[in-house]
Amino acid sequence: MEYKTLSIIIPVYNEEKTIHLILNKIKEVTLIGNISKEIVMVDDCSSDNSFERIEKYQKENPDLEISLFKHDKNKGKGAALHTGIDKASGELVIIQDADLEYDPNEYNDLLQPVLDGFADVVYGSRFMGGKPHRILFFWHSIGNGMLTLLSNALTNLNLTDMETCYKLFKAKYIKSLSLKENRFGFEPEVTAKISRIPGISIYEIGISYYGRTYEEGKKIGWKDGFRALYCILKYNIWSK
């Protein structure tokens, strides 16, 4: 199959200070295989000027294909991703956070196993490989590891980083899923459901990680960890 377009889904909530920076990084990336970029941005009813900042960026960069959508009320990151996935027109889809924790220069690393004919889905792991990782929260990493372990036990996968933002999908697979989680349960839900597609080929590759502190705007807390735990059990056992 020929892949012409990578749809880059970006959920946005109160990121006016950095949103232009991540867009600049995406703009600078040249994708392998002569693949073009489609950026699908969903503003989840930000209380700052994120939406206006993106509109301004669109006008200043007409050569960059950006589709912009806005929720009329705050629904959560998962809901923004659902909207973005629905609106994406590319044969391939990747998730990109609006902050600067993940590096768009690594899109090609995730694309390679797909273009080589091996992968249908590629997860970018923050916990494998020799690329730089900012040293931050011990208990956050322990919690992440436990969630990944439980998810693996129930999906029979051997991922090292289920909670990673960087997930690349063949669009036909991600669009075939009926996704329900509107907030931070997206990761365990999509992992549970994608793992059950017959014959699906899932790969993982090491990526860098430039994490933020809570003072710098990190939004995920312990309550989100408990929600992720609930979603692992829900979508692998109770709602299977």
N, C-alpha and C positions, 0 to 999 in steps of 0.2 A: 504493500500500500504506500502511496505517496503522501507525505505529510507536508502541507503547505503553510499551515498557521498554528502557532502556539498561542493559546488564550491564557493570559496572565490575570488571574482573579485576585483583586485587592480589596478586602473589606476595610473600610475607613471609619474610625471614630475618634474625633478630637486629635488629629495628627497634622494640624496646619503648620507646625514648626518644622516638620521633617518630610512632609509628603513630596515636596518638590525635589528633595535630595534622592529619595528612592526612585522617583521617576527619571531623574538624570542618570542614575546608574543603569536603569533598564534601557534607556535610550542609547547608551554607549555600547550595549551588548550586541554583538553580531552572532546570530545563531548559526549553528552548523546545519548542513543539508539544505542551505538556501531557504530556510524556514523564516517566515515573516512573523511579526509580533502583533498581537491584538491585546490591548490592555482594557480589562473590564473592571471598572471601579464602582463600588457600591458604598455610598455614604449612609451610615446607619443613624441618621438624624443627629449628626454632631451638634454639640452646643457651642462650638467655636466656629471659625471661618474656614474649615476644611473644604467644604463644597465650593465656596467662592475661590479659594486658592487653587483648586483643581481646574475650575473653569478658566481662570486666568492663565494657568499653565497650558491648557488646551489651545488657547488663542495664540500664545507665544510659541507653540511648537506644533504647527499644523501638519508637519511631516510624520508625527507620531500618532498612530491610530489609538485613540482613547475613547471608549464608550463610558459615559458617566450616568449613574442612576442614584436615586435618593429615596430612602425610606421616610414615610411621613411621621413615623414614630420609632423610637429606639427598640429594636427587636433582638439584638444580639449578634455576635460574630457569625454564628452558624447560619442565622437567617440571611445575613449579607452574603455569605458564601452560596447559599441556595439560589439567591437571586442572580449572582454572578455566573454560576454554573448554567443556569437556565438561559441566560443571555449570551453565553459564549458561542461563537460560531466556528472556532478552530477544531481541527481533528485531534489536537492534544490540548490538555488543560493542566496548568500548574497553579498552586496556591502561593501567594506572596503577601506577607504582612506589610502594613504600611510604614512600619518603623524601619530601623537600620540594623536589625539583629541578623538578618540573612542577606547573603551577597548574590545579586542577580548574575554576576560573572560566572556562577556555577550552574546556570541553567543547562549549559552544554554537557556538563558531567551527568546530569540526570537524563538528558535526551539521548545520550550515546547508546545505552542498552536497548532503547526502543528502536532507534534507527538501525541498529545492528540485527534487529529481528528477534531479540531474546525476551524483552520485557513488555508487559501491558501496563504495568504500574511500577513507578520507582519512588522509593522513600529516600529522602536525604537525611542521613543520621548525623547527629551532633556528637555521637559517642564512639565513632569509629574513624579510622584514617588518621593522617598526619597533618591535617589542616588546623589553623589556629582556633582556639576556643577560649573565650573569656572565662576566668575563674570567678564563680559567684556563689550561689547558695547551696550549702551542703544538703540540707533537708529537702530542698526542692529537687535535687538530683536523686536523692534516695526515693522520694515519692514518685518521681518519673520512672525510675527503674522498677519499682514495685508495680506500678500501673502497666508498664510494658510487659512485665513478667506474667501478670494475671491475664492480660489480653492474649499473650502468646499461648498460654496454657489452654485457653478456650477456643482460639482460632486455629491452633496447631501451626502457627507461624513461628519464625525465630528472629523477629525484628529486634534491633537494639534500641530503637527510638520511635515508638508508636505515636508519641505526642508531637513529633516534629511538624513544623509548619510546611516545609518543603515536601509536597507530595505531587508527583506528576502522573497523570492518568491519560490513557486513550479516552477521548471524549465519549465514545459510545458506551463505555463501561460506567463512568461516573454519572452520566446522564440517565443511565438505566436504573439507578438506585432511587428508592423512595426515602429520602432523608428527612428526619423529623426534628433533630436537635437544633434549637435556635441559638444556643449560647456556646459554652466551651465544651459541650459534649460531642461536637462534630468529629473530633479525631477518633475516639473509640468507636463511635457509631459507623463511620465510613470504613474503618479498618475491619470491623466485624462483618459488615455487609459485602465489602469488596472481596473478602477472603472466601465467601461462599459462592462466588461465581464459578461455575464449572470450567476447569481448564485455565483459570487465570494465572498469569505468570508475574510474580511480584519480585522485584529486585530492590536492593538497598545499596547506597553508596555514601561514603563519608563526605561531609560538608563542614565548612567553617561556621562559627557561631559567635556573634558579637553582641552578647546579651546585655540587656538594660537592667539597672537597679530599679527598685520601686520609686526612688526619688527621681529617676530619669524617665519614668512613665510606664514601667511594667505594670500590666493590668491583672495578671493571673495570680490568685491567692489560694489559700488552703481550702476555701469553700469550693473553688473550681476543681480541686483535686478530688473532693468527695463526690462531686457531680460526675466526674470522669469515672470514678469507681462504680457508681450506680449505673452509668451507661454501659460499662463493660459487662456487668451482670445482666442488664436489661436486654441488650442487643445480641448477646451470645447465648443467653439461657431463657429468660422470661418471654421475650418477644421474638424468638427465633422462628 
